[in-house]
Amino acid sequence: MDTLKKFELMQKIVRELEDLQHSQQALVQKIGKIEVDNIELGDKRLEKDMPDMHQRLADNLDTIVGILEYFAEKTDKFGDKNNVDALIDQRAIDSATS
């Protein structure tokens, strides 16, 4: 795989991890809303299961955030090390002249 394709794939993974982070945040918020609503309702099953589910989702979110930070930094370093800006510029020049 050439350098530019590898960088683009790495960027795609960063975007997918960001999307995953947003989805996970939405799930944590939804669980929180259910827990708040259940304070008034008082359903025993929800009282029992929702806090554990909330914690697992929050733990997963922490993991996702850590992976995203690591991989975004790795992608940036790869781009800097391999001067991908120049490669992108060269590809644009090549496309314009062909």
C-alpha positions as CSV (number, residue, x, y, z in Angstrom):
1,M,0.0,0.0,0.0
2,D,1.4,3.3,-1.0
3,T,2.0,6.0,1.7
4,L,-0.9,8.3,0.6
5,K,-3.4,5.4,0.5
6,K,-2.2,4.3,3.9
7,F,-2.6,7.8,5.3
8,E,-6.1,8.1,3.8
9,L,-7.1,4.8,5.4
10,M,-5.8,5.9,8.7
11,Q,-7.8,9.1,8.4
12,K,-10.9,7.1,7.6
13,I,-10.4,5.0,10.7
14,V,-10.1,8.2,12.8
15,R,-13.4,9.4,11.4
16,E,-15.0,6.1,12.1
17,L,-13.7,6.2,15.7
18,E,-15.1,9.7,16.1
19,D,-18.5,8.5,14.9
20,L,-18.3,5.6,17.3
21,Q,-17.5,8.0,20.1
22,H,-20.5,10.1,19.3
23,S,-22.8,7.1,19.1
24,Q,-21.5,5.8,22.4
25,Q,-22.0,9.3,24.0
26,A,-25.6,9.2,22.7
27,L,-26.2,5.8,24.3
28,V,-24.8,7.0,27.7
29,Q,-27.1,10.0,27.6
30,K,-30.1,7.8,26.7
31,I,-29.4,5.5,29.6
32,G,-29.1,8.5,31.9
33,K,-32.5,9.8,30.7
34,I,-34.1,6.4,31.4
35,E,-32.6,6.3,34.8
36,V,-33.9,9.8,35.6
37,D,-37.4,8.9,34.3
38,N,-37.4,5.7,36.3
39,I,-36.8,7.7,39.5
40,E,-40.4,8.8,39.2
41,L,-41.6,5.4,37.9
42,G,-39.7,3.2,40.3
43,D,-39.5,0.0,38.2
44,K,-37.4,-2.5,40.2
45,R,-35.9,-4.2,37.1
46,L,-34.7,-0.8,35.7
47,E,-33.4,0.2,39.1
48,K,-31.4,-3.0,39.2
49,D,-30.0,-3.2,35.6
50,M,-29.7,0.3,34.3
51,P,-26.8,1.5,36.6
52,D,-24.7,-1.5,35.5
53,M,-25.5,-0.9,31.9
54,H,-24.7,2.8,32.3
55,Q,-21.3,1.9,33.8
56,R,-20.4,-0.5,31.0
57,L,-21.3,2.0,28.3
58,A,-19.3,4.7,30.1
59,D,-16.3,2.3,30.4
60,N,-16.6,1.6,26.7
61,L,-16.8,5.3,25.9
62,D,-13.6,5.8,27.9
63,T,-11.9,3.0,25.9
64,I,-13.1,4.5,22.6
65,V,-11.8,8.0,23.6
66,G,-8.4,6.5,24.5
67,I,-8.1,4.6,21.2
68,L,-9.2,7.6,19.2
69,E,-6.6,9.9,20.9
70,Y,-3.9,7.3,20.3
71,F,-4.8,6.6,16.7
72,A,-5.4,10.3,15.7
73,E,-1.9,11.1,17.1
74,K,-0.4,8.2,15.3
75,T,-2.1,9.3,12.0
76,D,-0.8,12.9,12.5
77,K,2.7,11.7,13.1
78,F,2.6,9.4,10.1
79,G,1.4,12.3,8.0
80,D,4.2,14.6,9.2
81,K,6.9,11.9,8.9
82,N,5.9,11.1,5.3
83,N,5.2,14.6,4.2
84,V,1.7,13.7,3.0
85,D,0.8,17.3,2.3
86,A,3.4,17.3,-0.5
87,L,2.1,14.0,-1.7
88,I,-1.5,15.4,-1.9
89,D,-0.3,18.5,-3.7
90,Q,1.6,16.3,-6.2
91,R,-1.4,14.1,-6.8
92,A,-3.5,17.3,-7.5
93,I,-0.8,18.5,-9.9
94,D,-0.7,15.1,-11.6
95,S,-4.5,15.0,-11.9
96,A,-4.6,18.5,-13.4
97,T,-1.9,17.8,-16.0
98,S,-3.2,14.5,-17.2
